[in-house]
Amino acid sequence: MEHPLTIYNTLDRRKEQFVPLHEPHVGMYVCGPTVYGDAHLGHARPAITFDLLFRYLTHLGYKVRYVRNITDVGHLEHDADDGEDKIAKKARLEQLEPMEVVQYYVNRYHKAMEALNVLPPSIEPHASGHIIEQIQLVKEIMENGYAYESEGSVYFDVEKYNKDYHYGKLSGRNLDDVLNTTRELDGQEEKHNPADFALWKRAQPEHIMRWPAEFKYKVGKYPDGDTTEYKQFTSIGFPGWHCECTAMGKKYLGDHFDIHGGGMDLIFPHHECEIAQSVASQGDDMVHYWMHNNMITINGQKMGKSYGNFINLDEFFNGSHKLLAQAYSPMTIRFFILQAHYRSTVDFSNEALQAAEKGLARLMDAVNGLEKITPSAASSVDAKSLRKNCYEAINDDLNTPIVIAHLFDGARMINNIIAGNDTITAEDLKDLKETFHLFCFEILGLKEENDSNEEREVAFGKVVDMLLEQRMKAKANKDWATSDQIRDELTALGFAIKDTKDGCEWKLNK
């Protein structure tokens, strides 16, 4: 196969040609949500970014196994082995079982993703369903000497690992930087080093989500010198947050796979720790290409649940949040995100969303306009270059802003043909239709949105009322011809008109 796509590899800090490890198969793992609250705009961005990549790789002919996880255990409040489990805390506050919280928000997440036209992944594993795999990962790391037990918990030995490998190669940090920026938190006295991170946490008595695990590690040699002495211990606890992706990526995509994606905020510590776990357990990194989308911000600050500044997707769709001037449709949100390159920051504003709404409408009007074109004997437009230009842009690290700019050029081309300023042959028109369908719908994942039946009926009703008001004026002026014409034409369209002493009534015959 040809390999036209180049992507920016965070690990090497440069664009690289994408060549699968096991062509035509592609393995792609993307970090999904921690499900303790509704999805917000910050969740929509990675979902749409990697949906775009999934769609395009599939279009190129690859057989893609796309794994996107659900974090439902082990993600502590401060992301640094401190505080309550986020799911367990929500369950405690709501007086629910943790899995009730998980199921409720997973259902809502799926509904929001469907509205955004995000395709479901090939596999969506839950962390809580892969405890055995995570325990096995911890055992392998301990066996290789890169983890230690402390007070029933197991921690990754970052300093020891760093002597043999490079902890910080993804984020560009060195161990001294990490140590200088690591906060002292409750419970960290268990660690040999503040930079160490939990692979397995011993559960406190009040901790609901807990599993038994047996571990062993080398403590030296027996006196005969020929056999290794091990210490064994049992711990009732739960896996560290970083373990799930390494364990589930290995289970479903193998020891080496092509792409690992997620938000830029996950580069450190989450993805850095994933690399360390992978290398410590099997001797090398599992991932070939690391990809990261940038953040959504509000007034320059990252949007997130922990910052308290997020607007969830339902609030965007119904316009109920105080920061929103109006409701915005799911496709407006998708188009807004795609208008920016995935590696650039996007700052929320009503003005930007309103501009996206108008831009999307212009694009969909052009798509619909294609059906109004009558072919000519010759073309005065270069329709074939549009497809070439769009491919060049998407192959350049998924440059969707340039793809959209080219599609707007195509929209102007369509409008000029409709206006009679240009002509196009049947062959070129067919190519133009295929290009718009391919890039607008199949690759960018846009779709035409129709108003709800209720909204449409309200609009129809206002128009009918306006016409009947004109009919009443005509009758008052004894203009019977106009009065009868309005009644007859509405009747022909399926409306039943009934004159009453107070005016008239109408209904739509369905």
Protein Blocks (a to p, Z undefined) as FASTA:
>chain_A
ZZfbccddfklopacddddfbdcbdcddddddddfbccdfklmmmmmmmmmmmmmmmmno
pacdddddddfehiafklnopajdfklmmmmmnopafklmmmmmmmmmmmmmmmnopacd
fbdcdfklmmmmmmmmmmmmmmnopacceehiacddfklmmmmmcghjlnopafklmmmm
pccdehilmpmbfkbccfbdcddfklmbdcdddddddfbdcfklmaccdddddddddddf
klmmmmmmmmmnojbdfbdcddfklmpmklmmmmmmmmmmnopafbfbdcddddddeehi
acdfklopaccfklmmnopafkbgbdcdfklmmmmmmmpcfkbccdddfklmmmmmmmmm
mmmmmmmmmmmpccdfbdcbdfklmmmmmmmmmmngoiaklmmmmmmmmmmmmmmmmnop
accdfklmmmmmmmmmmmmmmmnopacddddfklmmmmmmmmmmmmmmmmmmmmmnopak
lmmmmmmmmmmnopacdddfklpaddddZZ
